[in-house]
């Protein structure tokens, strides 16, 4: 499996393109949000063309939305990418890699403190954040008995550990204690997130859950993960 976030195309596109050459075609490619810059939906074509030229098309791409995939352009994004990317916006899907079935839940995630832009432009943003955490917990619980492993794919961080390198006082704008509780209670096998550009620690454990920050500016490359074994 490959995973990445925060390409902010075209901002970090050269680094993304170079990193792609280090890998073969994956079983699945995860996008953890902010693959484009400032809501420019058409840049998804640039990202997809580079992936196709380098790795081909014989694998699924599963994504969640980031904060720069603005809510008002998400319908346009879905139209642009067609069936090449499966976006999970508070939804789940199952990857069948016989004999292993992996359930994936996708969500933008939540923040402890809304940004000034969010407070101005998103009505009842506090309620939105609370709903996302409850929905993620519900979906994780719902598929627990029907799959072998569970992945939570999100944009914002669920823990302080993978935000090391940032000012700890800024965590309220990077992630959510509500999602920390979701992960602690539900214990998915793997949590993939982005958003934290200056992280110096890219993985951590919450109980038995492995949390990976796959933000390209932080890690410096695409992240390779193995959950099949």
C-alpha positions, 0 to 999 in steps of 0.5 A: 500500500502507498499513502500520501497527503498534502501534495497541494498540487502544484506546490509539492508536485516535483517532490511527489513525482520524484517519489513515485519513481521509487515504487511499483504499482501498489495494491491500493493508493491512499490519499489523506487529503489536500492533494490540490491547492486552494480548491483547484479541482482541475489539478487532480487531473495532473496528479492522476496523469503523473500516477498513470504515467509512472505506476499505471492504473491497475490499482484502486485509489481511495481518498478522503477530503482535506481542508483545501478540497473546499466543500463548495468544489467537492462536486466538481472534484468528483466530476473531474476524477470520475471513477478513478478515485473513490472518495470516502466522505464519512463513508466506508468501503471494503477491500477484498484481498483474499483471504483478507478483507480490509474495511476503510472508513474515510473522513476529513476528521475534526479540529479541537478549535475551528479556524477563523475561516471555518467559523465565518463560513461553516454554520455550526462548525462545532456540531460538524466536528462532533458529528464527524467523530461520532460517525467515524466511531459508528462506522468503525464499530459497524464493520468490526465483525465483518472484516479482518482489519480496519483502516481509518483514513482521515486528514486531520491528526488524531494525536499529539505524537505525530504532530511533534515538530509543531508548536504543541499549542497549535494542536487544536488547529491540527487535530482533535481529542475527540478522534483520539478517543474514537481511535482509543475506543475502537482500535482500528488497525491503522490510522492514516492522516496528513495535514501536519506539514512540520511533523518530525515523528511520523508514526505512533501507537494509540493502544494497538492502533498504528497511526501514520502521518503521511504528509508529503512535506513532513515525510519527504516522500510517499509512505509505503505501508503493509497491512496484508500480513 
